[in-house]
Amino acid sequence: MGLRVPVIISSVNNLSDARYAAGMGVEWIGFQIDENSERYVSPELFKAITSWVSGVQTVAEIVVLNPETLQRIQQEYQPDFIQYEKIENLTPSELIQTPCIRKISCLKGQELTLLNTIPAEQSLPYRYILIDLQDWSNWRSYSSEIKTTNSFSNILWALPITKEDAELINSLNIQGLSLKGGNEQRPGWKDLDEMIDILEALEEN
């Protein structure tokens, strides 16, 4: 048993999400490491959570990646991947040495324009592109455009999906999905229902 689509669970900040995601066979677990982020995970918490999970790759999620933050991430977190939105003062050769995910967020109404720019991103030095389209409520009406963009290599999609979308996702040959973790009410207690429903719908039969 496994998932039909590689999945990254982003913004994880608790052990419940991490252990469930690992047990379901997700590919990556992401942690926000900007200190001012909503779901900030300290180096200590990162180590505490990841010490309890195995078989998944870890992702340090940051907005701006520069030499200083790169050094801090490598020293304090040592993740498998770094996800960023912007880079400053880093050369392509420096990035090639670091497995990266480039997150591209989209303004509402600009979704199709963004999809048309993806081919130009292919030559840049990162392993994956994560396209954040969480606000694109009518994405199901543009399956042809999504399928065309998905034909380029290493695309991860953050879409507002529900468990009912599992068959559509499969028909589009989506290369990877990004889902978001939740906030734990207290240790061991949180509502995992939505993420559970989606992951179970994506399980291979």
Contacts in CASP RR format, 6 or more apart in sequence:
PFRMAT RR
TARGET T0000
AUTHOR 0000-0000-0000
METHOD contacts of the structure
MODEL  1
MGLRVPVIISSVNNLSDARYAAGMGVEWIGFQIDENSERYVSPELFKAIT
SWVSGVQTVAEIVVLNPETLQRIQQEYQPDFIQYEKIENLTPSELIQTPC
IRKISCLKGQELTLLNTIPAEQSLPYRYILIDLQDWSNWRSYSSEIKTTN
SFSNILWALPITKEDAELINSLNIQGLSLKGGNEQRPGWKDLDEMIDILE
ALEEN
1 203 0 8 1.000
1 204 0 8 1.000
2 24 0 8 1.000
2 25 0 8 1.000
2 203 0 8 1.000
2 204 0 8 1.000
3 24 0 8 1.000
3 25 0 8 1.000
3 26 0 8 1.000
3 199 0 8 1.000
3 202 0 8 1.000
3 203 0 8 1.000
3 204 0 8 1.000
4 166 0 8 1.000
4 169 0 8 1.000
4 170 0 8 1.000
4 202 0 8 1.000
4 203 0 8 1.000
4 204 0 8 1.000
5 169 0 8 1.000
5 170 0 8 1.000
5 174 0 8 1.000
5 175 0 8 1.000
5 176 0 8 1.000
5 177 0 8 1.000
5 202 0 8 1.000
6 26 0 8 1.000
6 27 0 8 1.000
6 28 0 8 1.000
6 156 0 8 1.000
6 175 0 8 1.000
6 176 0 8 1.000
6 177 0 8 1.000
7 21 0 8 1.000
7 25 0 8 1.000
7 26 0 8 1.000
7 27 0 8 1.000
7 28 0 8 1.000
7 176 0 8 1.000
7 177 0 8 1.000
7 178 0 8 1.000
7 179 0 8 1.000
7 199 0 8 1.000
7 202 0 8 1.000
8 26 0 8 1.000
8 27 0 8 1.000
8 28 0 8 1.000
8 29 0 8 1.000
8 30 0 8 1.000
8 59 0 8 1.000
8 101 0 8 1.000
8 130 0 8 1.000
8 156 0 8 1.000
8 176 0 8 1.000
8 177 0 8 1.000
8 178 0 8 1.000
8 179 0 8 1.000
9 17 0 8 1.000
9 18 0 8 1.000
9 21 0 8 1.000
9 26 0 8 1.000
9 28 0 8 1.000
9 29 0 8 1.000
9 30 0 8 1.000
9 178 0 8 1.000
9 179 0 8 1.000
9 180 0 8 1.000
9 181 0 8 1.000
9 195 0 8 1.000
10 30 0 8 1.000
10 59 0 8 1.000
10 61 0 8 1.000
10 83 0 8 1.000
10 158 0 8 1.000
10 178 0 8 1.000
10 179 0 8 1.000
10 180 0 8 1.000
10 181 0 8 1.000
11 30 0 8 1.000
11 31 0 8 1.000
11 32 0 8 1.000
11 38 0 8 1.000
11 39 0 8 1.000
11 61 0 8 1.000
11 180 0 8 1.000
11 181 0 8 1.000
11 182 0 8 1.000
12 18 0 8 1.000
12 21 0 8 1.000
12 29 0 8 1.000
12 30 0 8 1.000
12 31 0 8 1.000
12 39 0 8 1.000
12 41 0 8 1.000
12 49 0 8 1.000
12 181 0 8 1.000
12 182 0 8 1.000
13 31 0 8 1.000
13 32 0 8 1.000
13 39 0 8 1.000
13 40 0 8 1.000
13 41 0 8 1.000
13 45 0 8 1.000
13 181 0 8 1.000
13 182 0 8 1.000
13 183 0 8 1.000
13 184 0 8 1.000
14 49 0 8 1.000
14 182 0 8 1.000
14 183 0 8 1.000
14 184 0 8 1.000
14 187 0 8 1.000
14 188 0 8 1.000
14 190 0 8 1.000
15 48 0 8 1.000
15 49 0 8 1.000
15 52 0 8 1.000
15 187 0 8 1.000
15 188 0 8 1.000
16 184 0 8 1.000
16 188 0 8 1.000
16 189 0 8 1.000
16 190 0 8 1.000
16 192 0 8 1.000
17 29 0 8 1.000
17 181 0 8 1.000
17 182 0 8 1.000
17 184 0 8 1.000
17 190 0 8 1.000
17 192 0 8 1.000
17 195 0 8 1.000
18 29 0 8 1.000
18 49 0 8 1.000
18 50 0 8 1.000
18 52 0 8 1.000
18 53 0 8 1.000
19 52 0 8 1.000
19 53 0 8 1.000
20 192 0 8 1.000
20 195 0 8 1.000
20 196 0 8 1.000
21 29 0 8 1.000
21 53 0 8 1.000
21 56 0 8 1.000
21 195 0 8 1.000
21 199 0 8 1.000
22 29 0 8 1.000
22 53 0 8 1.000
22 54 0 8 1.000
22 55 0 8 1.000
22 56 0 8 1.000
24 199 0 8 1.000
24 200 0 8 1.000
24 203 0 8 1.000
25 55 0 8 1.000
25 56 0 8 1.000
26 56 0 8 1.000
26 199 0 8 1.000
27 56 0 8 1.000
27 57 0 8 1.000
27 176 0 8 1.000
28 56 0 8 1.000
28 57 0 8 1.000
28 58 0 8 1.000
28 59 0 8 1.000
28 80 0 8 1.000
28 81 0 8 1.000
29 50 0 8 1.000
29 53 0 8 1.000
29 56 0 8 1.000
29 57 0 8 1.000
29 58 0 8 1.000
29 59 0 8 1.000
30 58 0 8 1.000
30 59 0 8 1.000
30 60 0 8 1.000
30 61 0 8 1.000
30 83 0 8 1.000
31 41 0 8 1.000
31 46 0 8 1.000
31 49 0 8 1.000
31 58 0 8 1.000
31 59 0 8 1.000
31 60 0 8 1.000
31 61 0 8 1.000
31 77 0 8 1.000
31 79 0 8 1.000
32 38 0 8 1.000
32 39 0 8 1.000
32 40 0 8 1.000
32 41 0 8 1.000
32 61 0 8 1.000
32 62 0 8 1.000
33 40 0 8 1.000
33 41 0 8 1.000
33 46 0 8 1.000
33 60 0 8 1.000
33 61 0 8 1.000
33 62 0 8 1.000
33 73 0 8 1.000
33 77 0 8 1.000
34 40 0 8 1.000
34 61 0 8 1.000
34 62 0 8 1.000
34 63 0 8 1.000
37 61 0 8 1.000
37 63 0 8 1.000
39 182 0 8 1.000
39 183 0 8 1.000
41 49 0 8 1.000
43 76 0 8 1.000
43 77 0 8 1.000
46 58 0 8 1.000
46 77 0 8 1.000
50 58 0 8 1.000
57 80 0 8 1.000
57 81 0 8 1.000
58 77 0 8 1.000
58 79 0 8 1.000
58 80 0 8 1.000
58 81 0 8 1.000
59 79 0 8 1.000
59 80 0 8 1.000
59 81 0 8 1.000
59 82 0 8 1.000
59 83 0 8 1.000
59 101 0 8 1.000
60 73 0 8 1.000
60 77 0 8 1.000
60 79 0 8 1.000
60 81 0 8 1.000
60 82 0 8 1.000
60 83 0 8 1.000
61 83 0 8 1.000
61 103 0 8 1.000
62 69 0 8 1.000
62 73 0 8 1.000
62 82 0 8 1.000
62 83 0 8 1.000
62 84 0 8 1.000
62 85 0 8 1.000
63 84 0 8 1.000
63 85 0 8 1.000
63 86 0 8 1.000
64 84 0 8 1.000
64 85 0 8 1.000
64 86 0 8 1.000
64 87 0 8 1.000
64 88 0 8 1.000
65 82 0 8 1.000
65 84 0 8 1.000
65 86 0 8 1.000
65 87 0 8 1.000
65 88 0 8 1.000
65 90 0 8 1.000
65 100 0 8 1.000
66 87 0 8 1.000
66 88 0 8 1.000
66 89 0 8 1.000
66 90 0 8 1.000
67 89 0 8 1.000
67 90 0 8 1.000
67 94 0 8 1.000
70 82 0 8 1.000
70 90 0 8 1.000
70 94 0 8 1.000
70 98 0 8 1.000
73 79 0 8 1.000
73 82 0 8 1.000
80 99 0 8 1.000
81 99 0 8 1.000
81 100 0 8 1.000
81 101 0 8 1.000
81 127 0 8 1.000
81 128 0 8 1.000
82 98 0 8 1.000
82 99 0 8 1.000
82 100 0 8 1.000
82 101 0 8 1.000
83 100 0 8 1.000
83 101 0 8 1.000
83 102 0 8 1.000
83 103 0 8 1.000
83 130 0 8 1.000
84 100 0 8 1.000
84 101 0 8 1.000
84 102 0 8 1.000
84 103 0 8 1.000
85 102 0 8 1.000
85 103 0 8 1.000
85 104 0 8 1.000
85 105 0 8 1.000
87 95 0 8 1.000
92 124 0 8 1.000
92 125 0 8 1.000
93 125 0 8 1.000
95 125 0 8 1.000
95 126 0 8 1.000
96 125 0 8 1.000
99 127 0 8 1.000
100 125 0 8 1.000
100 126 0 8 1.000
100 127 0 8 1.000
100 128 0 8 1.000
101 126 0 8 1.000
101 127 0 8 1.000
101 128 0 8 1.000
101 129 0 8 1.000
101 130 0 8 1.000
101 156 0 8 1.000
102 121 0 8 1.000
102 124 0 8 1.000
102 126 0 8 1.000
102 128 0 8 1.000
102 129 0 8 1.000
102 130 0 8 1.000
103 130 0 8 1.000
103 132 0 8 1.000
104 114 0 8 1.000
104 121 0 8 1.000
104 129 0 8 1.000
104 130 0 8 1.000
104 131 0 8 1.000
104 132 0 8 1.000
105 132 0 8 1.000
106 114 0 8 1.000
106 131 0 8 1.000
106 132 0 8 1.000
106 133 0 8 1.000
106 135 0 8 1.000
106 136 0 8 1.000
108 135 0 8 1.000
108 136 0 8 1.000
111 133 0 8 1.000
111 136 0 8 1.000
111 139 0 8 1.000
111 142 0 8 1.000
112 142 0 8 1.000
112 145 0 8 1.000
114 131 0 8 1.000
114 133 0 8 1.000
115 131 0 8 1.000
115 145 0 8 1.000
115 146 0 8 1.000
115 148 0 8 1.000
115 149 0 8 1.000
118 129 0 8 1.000
118 131 0 8 1.000
118 149 0 8 1.000
118 152 0 8 1.000
118 155 0 8 1.000
119 152 0 8 1.000
121 129 0 8 1.000
122 152 0 8 1.000
122 153 0 8 1.000
127 154 0 8 1.000
128 154 0 8 1.000
128 155 0 8 1.000
128 156 0 8 1.000
129 154 0 8 1.000
129 155 0 8 1.000
129 156 0 8 1.000
130 156 0 8 1.000
130 157 0 8 1.000
130 158 0 8 1.000
130 178 0 8 1.000
131 149 0 8 1.000
131 155 0 8 1.000
131 156 0 8 1.000
131 157 0 8 1.000
131 158 0 8 1.000
132 158 0 8 1.000
132 178 0 8 1.000
133 139 0 8 1.000
133 157 0 8 1.000
133 158 0 8 1.000
133 159 0 8 1.000
133 160 0 8 1.000
134 158 0 8 1.000
134 159 0 8 1.000
134 160 0 8 1.000
135 160 0 8 1.000
136 159 0 8 1.000
136 160 0 8 1.000
137 160 0 8 1.000
139 146 0 8 1.000
139 159 0 8 1.000
139 160 0 8 1.000
140 165 0 8 1.000
140 168 0 8 1.000
143 168 0 8 1.000
143 171 0 8 1.000
143 172 0 8 1.000
146 157 0 8 1.000
146 172 0 8 1.000
146 174 0 8 1.000
147 172 0 8 1.000
147 173 0 8 1.000
149 155 0 8 1.000
150 157 0 8 1.000
150 172 0 8 1.000
150 173 0 8 1.000
150 174 0 8 1.000
150 175 0 8 1.000
153 175 0 8 1.000
154 175 0 8 1.000
155 175 0 8 1.000
155 176 0 8 1.000
156 175 0 8 1.000
156 176 0 8 1.000
156 177 0 8 1.000
156 178 0 8 1.000
157 174 0 8 1.000
157 175 0 8 1.000
157 176 0 8 1.000
157 177 0 8 1.000
157 178 0 8 1.000
158 177 0 8 1.000
158 178 0 8 1.000
158 179 0 8 1.000
158 180 0 8 1.000
159 165 0 8 1.000
159 177 0 8 1.000
161 169 0 8 1.000
161 177 0 8 1.000
161 198 0 8 1.000
162 197 0 8 1.000
162 198 0 8 1.000
163 197 0 8 1.000
163 198 0 8 1.000
163 200 0 8 1.000
163 201 0 8 1.000
164 201 0 8 1.000
165 201 0 8 1.000
166 198 0 8 1.000
166 201 0 8 1.000
166 202 0 8 1.000
169 177 0 8 1.000
169 202 0 8 1.000
177 202 0 8 1.000
179 195 0 8 1.000
179 198 0 8 1.000
179 199 0 8 1.000
181 195 0 8 1.000
182 190 0 8 1.000
182 195 0 8 1.000
183 190 0 8 1.000
184 190 0 8 1.000
185 191 0 8 1.000
END
